[in-house]
């Protein structure tokens, strides 16, 4: 049996820039995709699809057991693990965006749980040719604790900053106009901001996430820069603001690495190959699809591929991925 038609299930109204939006855009360049909202679950046809793919979106997906084979990409295992585990139990193949989340799922009995990190969408997360307006930028939500403490520190130390919310093209323009992009994940998660900021071509300064897989994706000091203590953050940002050539060289290398190995197309190629390997199906994909996305993770992280450095009306049907597709603005999957 060949995989050429996928039912994609996620909600894009609670957070319209949720991960599923990027998945849909990437998958549509590889296979035929029909998007359903979770409340349509009992009207989704039990035939006519080669894979039913559920994407984490902070809503409960209660899918009929007849929808098979079923895969699930758990994004926020660091926020509500019991809910993600409950959604994973009835699935045939499970992926997790965080390496420790995949390990925790496997330890809880989800043997197929495979690490599949977040990514970037190069058509949205792109470098704009704009002047550098900000020394430091953070696009996202405040969060009581270390993140808010560090944002307050940045406000005091670097007056030329952008700290707030923006979406899609506006977010990419802010990143492009910033000399440094700051990141502080919530619970040791390699979040979406890591990949989005890198793809926009500015230097990413992030908390050290090496023990959750970031070191296998990007090299500290080559593609991005990590920090430890709050005082180290200010010192690190100050250093790279004063050394433009060094800063821009790391930023360019980070962007090149993100685009070459860490797009949502790469992730969906990897996902389809993993499903093929586990379920014995052949992926019938668009021209130019690689056998895997080239990510530096594999069997040790739960994968089986070789590692490398008519009832419901569908929400949308896609066979291609047109550039510049309009996206509604809303909340971010990773705060």
N, C-alpha and C positions, 0 to 999 in steps of 0.2 A: 504494500500500500504506500502511496506517495503522499507527502505533505505539500499540498498546493493551495489549500483553502483553510483559513484559520478564523475561528470565532474569538474575538478579543473582548473581554469583559472587564470594564472598569467605569467608574463614575468621573465625569469631567465637569461636573457642575459645582460640587462642593469646593474643589480646588481645580479650576480649569487648566492650570499649567502642571497638573500632576504627572507623574512619570508615564502613565499610560498614554498621554498625548504624544510623547516622544517615541514611545514604542510603536504606536500606530503609524506614525510617519515613517519610521525605519522599516517596519515589517512590510509596509505597502510597496516598497521597492524590491521585495524579495518574493512574496507570495500574495495571494488575494486575501484581503482582510475585510471582515465584517464586524463592526463595533456594536456591542450591545451594552445597555446600562444594567446594573445588577438587579433592579426590580423587574427586568424582563426575563429573569432566569427561567421561569417555568414555561415560557413561550418560545425559548430558543430551540430550534429544531435539533432533534437527537440524531439526525443524519444530514449528510451534505457537507460536513466539516471533517477535516482530518486531524484537527487539534482544537481543543477549547482552552484558551489561555487567559487566566485570571491575573490581573495586576493589582497589587496592593494600593488601596486608596482611602483607608480609614473608614470604609463601610463594610458591613457584613455581607459576604457573598454566600448565600445559601443556594447552591446549585444542585439541580436534580442529579441523582447518581447516574442516570442514563447518559449524561454528557461525558463521553469518553472518546479518546484519551484526554486527560485533563492535566494541565501544568499550571503552576502558580509561582509568581515572582514576588516574594516577600521583601518589601523595601525597608520598613521601619521595625525590625526585630528588636532594636534597642529601646523602643518606646512602649510597646505593649506586646511582650512576647507571647503571653497566653492566647491572645486573639489571633496572632499570626500562626501559632502552632495549631489552633483549632481549624483554621482555614487550610493548613497544609495536610492534615491527616487524611482527608479523602482523595487527595491528588495522586496521580501516577508519577509525576516528576515535579520536584520543587527546587526553586532557586532562591537565594537570599542575597540582598545587596551588600550585606556586611559579612566579612569573613567569620567573625565570632558568632554572628547569627546563624550562619550555615552550620558551624560546629555545634552550636547549642541544639539546633534542630536535629542533627544526626544523633547527638547524645540522648535526645528525647525519643528516638525511634524512627525519625524520618530519614531512612537510609539514603534516599536519592538526593537529599539537600546538597546543593552545589553553590559555591560562591560565584556570584555574577554581579560585579560592582556597578554603581551608577555610571553615567557617561555624559557626553556632550552631543548636541545636535549642531553640526557645523553651519547649517543654514541660519540658525538662530543665534547660537553662541559664537559670534564671529568678531574679528578685529575690525573696528571702524577707524578710518583714517581721520582722527580728530586730534586736536591739541590736548596736551596733558593739563587738565583743569584742577585735578585733585592730587594731593600727595598720598592719601590713603582713602580707600573706599571699602565699605561693607554693605552689601545688599542682602537684606533678610530681616528676620524678626529678632526683637530683643528677647532675652531669656534670663530670668533672675539667676544669679550665681556667677560663675567665672566669665561667661560671655559678656554680661552686662558690666561687670567690673572692668573688663579689658576695653570695652567700648568707651566707658567713662575715661579711662586712661588715655585712649587715643584722642578723645575730644580735647583733653587738656594739653596733650603733647604736640598735636598736629592740627593746627587751626584750619588748614586747607583740606577738609575732608568731606566725604559724603557717607552718611550713616543713615540708612533708611530702606525703603522698599521701592522696587521697580520690577518690571516684568518684560520678558522677551527682548525686543529690540532696544527698549529703553535701558534695560539692565546691561545689555552688551555695550551700549554706548557709554554708560558710566564706567564700566570696567575698562574700556578702551581709553577713556580720558583720565585714568588713574595710574599713577606711577607704581603703587603697591595696592594689592587687594588683600584684605585681612580676612582670616577665617578662624573661627573657634567652634568646633563641633560640640554637640550637646553631650553625648555619652560615648566618646571615643569612636564615633562613626566617621568613616570616609564618606563625606556627604556630597551631594550634587554640586555644591559650590566649588569644590576642588576642581572638578572637570570643566565646569562652565567658565570659571575664571581663567583657567589655563588656556582654554580655547580662544578666549578673547585677547590673549597676547600681552597681558600685564603680569608683573611679578606677583606670585602668590606667596604670602607668608601665613603659614598655618600651624596650629598646634601639632605636636609630634604624634603621628598616627602610625608609626612604623610597626607597632605590635599588633595592629589590626589590618595589616596587608598593604598599607600605602607604600612601604619600601619596595614591594614587589611590582608596583605600578609605576612609580616615579622615584627618581634619585634625588635625595636631599642635596642641595647645593648645585645641582645640575639642571633640574626641571622646576624646582620650587625650593623654598627655604622654610625650615621649621624652627619653632621657638619652644622654650620650656617655661621658665618663670616670667611673671609680668615684667620685671625689669629687663629681662632679656628681649622681650618683645619690642619695647621702645628702642633699645640699643640696636636691634636688628633692623628695624624699619629705618632708623636714622642713618645707619651705615649704608643701606642701599639707596636711600634718597641722595646721599652724598657721592655715590659711585655709580653714575649713570651707565657707563659702558658695561660694567659687571652686571648691573640690574637688568639691562635690556638683553644681554646675552642669555641669562638664565630664563627670562620671560620668553624669548624666541624659541629656546630649546624646549621649554615646557609646552608651548603651543604646538610645536611640531610633533611632540610625543603624543599629546592628547588627540590631535587630528589623525595621526598615523595608526593609533592602536586603541583608542578609547571613545569611539563614537557609538551612538545607539545602534547603528547598522552593524558595527562589530559585535555588539552584545547580542543582537538578534540572530546573527549568523551563528554565534556560539550556542545560543539557546536551541536553535533548530537542529544543530548537529548533535547536541547532547540528547535531545528528544529522540532523534533518529537512532543514536547509539543505544539508548535504553529501551526503546520500544520497537526497534527493528523496522523503522519506517525510513523511506528515502525522501529527502527534501527536494522538491521540484521548485527551484527558485529562479529569480531573475538573472539575466546575464551578468557575469562577473562576480557572482557570489563566491566568496572564499570558503574553504572547507572549515575554517574556524577563524575567529577574529584576531588571532595573534596575541591574546592576552597572556601575561606571564602568570597563569594559574591553571591548575588542572587537577589530576587525581588526588593530590594531597588535600585539596579543598573540596572534595566530594565529586569532582567531575570524572567523566570516563574518557573524554577526548584527550589527546596528547597535549601537554602544556607547551607554551611558546611564549621568549622575552616578548422554515417557511411559516411558522407560527407568529413570531414577533416581527414587528417592523424594526429592522436594525437602526441603531442610532446613526450609523454612517457606513457606507461600503466604499472601499478604496482598492484600486488595482495599481495605481501609480502614486508617486510622492511628489506632487507638483511644487516647485520652488515657490517660496513666498506664500504658502497656504496661510490664510488668516487664522490666528489663534486668539481666543478671548482671554482677557487678563483676569487674574485671580490670585489666590493664595499659593504658596510654594510648598511642594511636597516635603522638602527639607527646610525647616525654619531658618 
